[in-house]
């Protein structure tokens, strides 16, 4: 009986301590969900793509051919959220008050919410190999990309270290100013996002089509096709 009492007291003490020690998450790391091939609602045959807000206004019928649109993930999420709202306004991507600001200890801007101020921010990244690929105009799996990728990891340890914390100047010394600029664009969110819809994969690009960018390494592309 005495042993049981001690055990109960210890258990109560641990529970009290666990309440006092609030585990915190500094931030989470995300990759762009827009690259998925059913992110938005649309009809690929007619090149029609709608955001959830546009779908609410225009409906789920293709404005070009009159056929039903393929519902996207974002639209489905809002539909399910509305079923459980119980008369309350449904919080959407546009109404949760997202904004960006710096996070201590890393070089990437974090995304916060005014509606959920106590929740940790998240940071959006693009895989390092994809960044290098676009910066030097060579396929992701090419030897040229691997050389730059391996050099950065040899110098700084991990991919997350390169993407999150190493200065632009230090990256430039190892991989060149173009790759350093590409990583900086990802850190600040200064990129181009073309969301997927109706089976069409989305695309995340560092530079707009009309911006100056490196030419594609056509020799490597051709060799890759022959392999």
Secondary structure as GFF3:
##gff-version 3
##sequence-region A 1 227
A	DSSP	alpha_helix	2	20	.	.	.	ID=ss1
A	DSSP	beta_strand	27	31	.	.	.	ID=ss2
A	DSSP	three_ten_helix	33	35	.	.	.	ID=ss3
A	DSSP	beta_strand	41	43	.	.	.	ID=ss4
A	DSSP	three_ten_helix	44	46	.	.	.	ID=ss5
A	DSSP	beta_strand	48	50	.	.	.	ID=ss6
A	DSSP	alpha_helix	52	58	.	.	.	ID=ss7
A	DSSP	alpha_helix	73	83	.	.	.	ID=ss8
A	DSSP	beta_strand	98	102	.	.	.	ID=ss9
A	DSSP	beta_strand	109	113	.	.	.	ID=ss10
A	DSSP	beta_strand	121	125	.	.	.	ID=ss11
A	DSSP	alpha_helix	128	136	.	.	.	ID=ss12
A	DSSP	alpha_helix	143	156	.	.	.	ID=ss13
A	DSSP	alpha_helix	159	164	.	.	.	ID=ss14
A	DSSP	alpha_helix	168	175	.	.	.	ID=ss15
A	DSSP	alpha_helix	177	188	.	.	.	ID=ss16
A	DSSP	beta_strand	192	194	.	.	.	ID=ss17
A	DSSP	beta_strand	203	205	.	.	.	ID=ss18
A	DSSP	alpha_helix	218	226	.	.	.	ID=ss19
###
